[in-house]
Amino acid sequence: MKKRALSLLMAFIMVIGLLPATVRAAEGTADDLIEISSEAELKDFRNKVNAGEKNLCAKLTTDIQLSENWTPFAPGDGYISNAFGGTFDGNNHTIKNLTVTNGDGLFASVNGATIKNLKVEGTISGSTTGIGGIVGKTQGPVTIDSCVFSGKISASYTETTKANGIGGIVGRVNNGTLKIFNCMNIGDVQATGTCGRNGMIRVGGVLGLSAKSGTIIKSCYSSGTISDKPCGGITGALTNSGSKIKNCCWTQPDEGNG
């Protein structure tokens, strides 16, 4: 078992090493693709998306260092159907010093989006139903490809009556399909609290919770500590038979049920 885990880890590292040579261009034409090279431009893009321009496409052209608490991408009207649905290409760059308090993630929610080639470093804490290093909650079809989170994610609940997912890459699938390919979490993910009637808290190294068909996690790796509530090295709960985990690895199997 240890040899297989090591083989999967080495294969994953080789894939990550090849990413700069195999990056796919962000979707959109040269006229409508937004290039982002500063914190101010990232905030401006977020503000446009949150105001209703949900299908915009963007690409980072350099690493971005954030200087203050981050307000996540989230539809202004609160409806996940109006969440970001374009393509965000990190272009193998890093968003650094992400700090989200009482929030969900870099993206609170997405609906039909593609996020790829992105690394995020930071700290996220909250008590919402979906908290993740890249995305808190998805509504599909959504693809997260070749993304990395490092840092810490923590959630706290009191007598929750809802289904809550906390994950290193994605927190929870709200509806639709989700594909997480070639992603890596090297951050710690934890949740504390109590559940009321019908409530649940699930914690995973890559994905917290999905009860929907069509969730596929493939060629992903997690090395962070996953703790406190029912948890798994890759996913906290994947309860639909139409969902799959393929060729994934967690390096700390003794601390969860992954």
C-alpha positions in Angstrom: 0.0 0.0 0.0 2.9 2.4 0.9 4.6 1.6 -2.4 1.4 2.4 -4.3 1.0 5.7 -2.5 4.6 6.6 -3.2 4.1 5.7 -6.9 1.0 7.9 -7.1 2.8 10.8 -5.4 5.8 10.6 -7.7 3.5 10.5 -10.7 1.6 13.5 -9.5 4.8 15.4 -8.9 5.9 14.6 -12.5 2.5 15.9 -13.8 2.8 19.1 -11.9 6.4 19.6 -13.2 5.1 19.4 -16.7 2.3 22.0 -16.3 4.2 25.1 -17.5 4.8 23.3 -20.9 1.2 22.2 -21.2 -0.9 25.1 -20.0 -4.0 25.5 -22.0 -4.9 29.1 -23.0 -7.8 30.7 -21.1 -11.1 30.5 -22.9 -12.3 33.6 -24.7 -10.9 35.6 -27.6 -8.1 38.2 -27.5 -10.8 40.9 -27.4 -12.8 39.7 -24.4 -10.1 37.9 -22.2 -9.2 40.1 -19.2 -5.5 40.0 -18.2 -4.9 40.5 -14.5 -1.5 41.8 -13.3 -2.2 43.4 -9.9 -4.4 43.2 -6.8 -6.4 46.2 -8.0 -7.2 44.5 -11.3 -8.2 41.3 -9.5 -10.5 43.2 -7.3 -12.0 45.0 -10.3 -12.6 41.7 -12.1 -14.3 40.3 -8.9 -16.5 43.4 -8.6 -17.7 43.1 -12.2 -18.5 39.4 -11.7 -20.3 40.0 -8.4 -22.3 42.8 -10.1 -23.7 40.4 -12.7 -21.1 40.0 -15.4 -20.8 36.3 -14.5 -19.5 34.9 -17.8 -16.3 36.9 -18.0 -13.0 35.2 -18.6 -9.6 36.1 -17.1 -6.0 35.1 -16.9 -3.3 36.1 -14.4 -0.1 37.4 -16.0 1.9 37.4 -12.7 1.7 36.4 -9.0 -0.7 38.6 -7.0 0.1 39.6 -3.4 -3.1 40.5 -1.5 -2.7 43.3 1.1 -6.1 43.1 3.0 -8.9 40.7 3.9 -10.4 39.3 0.7 -14.1 39.6 -0.2 -14.8 36.4 -2.2 -16.4 36.1 -5.6 -20.1 35.8 -4.8 -23.2 37.0 -6.7 -24.5 40.3 -5.4 -28.1 39.0 -5.2 -27.1 35.9 -3.2 -28.4 33.4 -5.8 -25.8 30.7 -6.8 -27.4 30.5 -10.2 -25.9 34.0 -10.8 -22.4 33.0 -9.6 -19.3 33.1 -11.7 -19.6 30.9 -14.8 -16.6 31.9 -16.9 -13.0 30.7 -17.1 -10.4 31.8 -14.6 -6.9 30.8 -15.7 -4.2 31.3 -13.1 -1.6 30.7 -15.9 0.6 28.9 -13.3 0.7 32.0 -11.0 0.0 32.3 -7.3 -2.5 34.4 -5.4 -0.7 35.0 -2.1 -1.8 36.1 1.4 -5.4 35.2 0.8 -7.2 36.0 4.1 -10.9 35.2 4.3 -12.7 35.6 7.7 -16.3 34.5 8.1 -16.3 33.5 4.5 -16.1 30.7 2.0 -12.9 30.8 -0.2 -11.3 32.7 -3.0 -14.6 32.0 -4.8 -17.6 31.7 -2.5 -19.6 30.0 -5.2 -19.4 29.2 -8.9 -22.0 28.1 -11.4 -20.7 26.4 -14.6 -17.2 27.8 -14.2 -13.7 26.5 -15.1 -10.8 27.4 -12.8 -7.4 26.1 -13.8 -3.6 26.5 -13.4 -3.9 28.4 -10.2 -2.1 28.3 -6.8 -3.6 30.0 -3.7 -1.8 30.6 -0.5 -3.6 31.8 2.6 -6.0 31.3 5.5 -9.8 30.8 5.4 -12.2 30.6 8.2 -16.0 30.6 8.4 -19.2 28.8 9.2 -21.0 28.7 5.8 -22.3 25.5 4.2 -19.3 25.3 1.8 -15.7 26.4 2.6 -12.8 25.5 0.3 -9.3 26.7 -0.6 -10.3 27.5 -4.2 -14.2 27.4 -4.2 -16.7 27.2 -1.3 -19.7 25.8 -3.2 -20.3 24.6 -6.8 -23.3 24.3 -9.1 -22.4 22.6 -12.3 -21.0 21.8 -14.6 -17.8 22.9 -12.9 -14.2 22.0 -13.7 -11.3 22.6 -11.3 -8.0 21.6 -13.1 -4.4 21.9 -12.0 -5.0 24.0 -8.9 -3.1 24.0 -5.6 -4.0 25.3 -2.1 -1.6 25.8 0.7 -2.3 27.3 4.1 -5.1 26.6 6.6 -8.9 26.2 6.4 -11.0 26.2 9.6 -14.7 26.0 10.1 -16.9 26.3 13.2 -20.6 25.5 13.7 -23.1 25.5 16.5 -26.1 23.2 16.3 -26.1 23.3 12.5 -29.1 21.8 10.8 -27.5 22.0 7.3 -25.2 19.8 5.3 -21.7 21.4 5.5 -18.6 20.6 3.5 -15.1 21.8 4.1 -12.4 20.9 1.6 -8.8 21.8 0.6 -9.9 22.6 -3.0 -13.8 22.7 -2.9 -16.1 22.7 0.1 -19.4 21.3 -1.2 -21.3 20.4 -4.4 -24.6 22.2 -4.2 -25.9 20.8 -7.5 -24.7 19.7 -10.9 -21.5 17.9 -11.8 -18.0 18.7 -10.6 -14.6 17.5 -12.0 -11.5 18.1 -9.9 -8.4 17.0 -11.9 -4.7 17.2 -11.1 -5.1 19.3 -8.0 -3.1 19.4 -4.8 -3.9 20.5 -1.2 -0.9 21.0 1.1 -2.9 22.9 3.7 -4.6 21.9 7.0 -8.3 21.5 7.0 -10.4 21.3 10.1 -13.9 21.8 11.4 -15.4 21.9 14.9 -18.9 22.3 16.3 -22.1 20.5 16.9 -25.0 19.3 14.6 -28.7 19.7 15.2 -31.4 17.7 13.6 -30.5 16.7 10.0 -27.2 18.5 10.2 -23.8 17.2 9.2 -20.2 18.4 8.9 -17.8 16.7 6.5 -14.2 17.5 6.0 -11.9 16.4 3.1 -8.4 17.1 1.9 -9.7 17.9 -1.7 -13.5 17.9 -1.4 -15.7 18.2 1.7 -19.1 16.9 0.6 -21.0 15.8 -2.5 -24.2 13.8 -2.6 -24.6 14.5 -6.4 -23.9 12.2 -9.3 -21.1 13.2 -11.6 -18.5 14.3 -9.1 -15.2 13.0 -10.3 -11.9 13.5 -8.4 -8.9 12.3 -10.5 -5.1 12.4 -10.1 -5.3 14.6 -7.0 -3.0 14.7 -3.9 -3.4 15.9 -0.3 -0.8 16.1 2.4 -2.4 18.4 4.9 -3.8 17.4 8.3 -7.6 16.7 8.1 -9.2 16.7 11.5 -12.0 16.9 14.0 -15.2 15.9 12.3 -16.0 12.9 10.0 -13.2 13.3 7.6 -11.3 11.8 4.7 -7.9 12.3 3.1 -9.5 13.1 -0.3 -13.2 13.6 0.5 -15.3 13.8 3.6 -18.3 12.3 2.0 -19.1 11.2 -1.5 -22.4 9.5 -1.2 -23.7 9.1 -4.8 -22.8 5.9 -6.7 -22.5 8.0 -9.8 -19.4 9.7 -8.4 -15.8 8.5 -8.5 -12.3 9.0 -7.1 -9.5 7.8 -9.3 -5.7 7.7 -8.9 -5.6 10.0 -5.8 -3.2 9.9 -2.8 -3.2 11.2 0.8 0.1 10.9 2.7 -1.5 10.8 6.2 -4.0 7.9 6.1 -3.8 7.3 9.8 -5.5 10.6 10.7 -8.7 10.2 8.8 -10.8 7.6 7.0 -9.7 8.7 3.5 
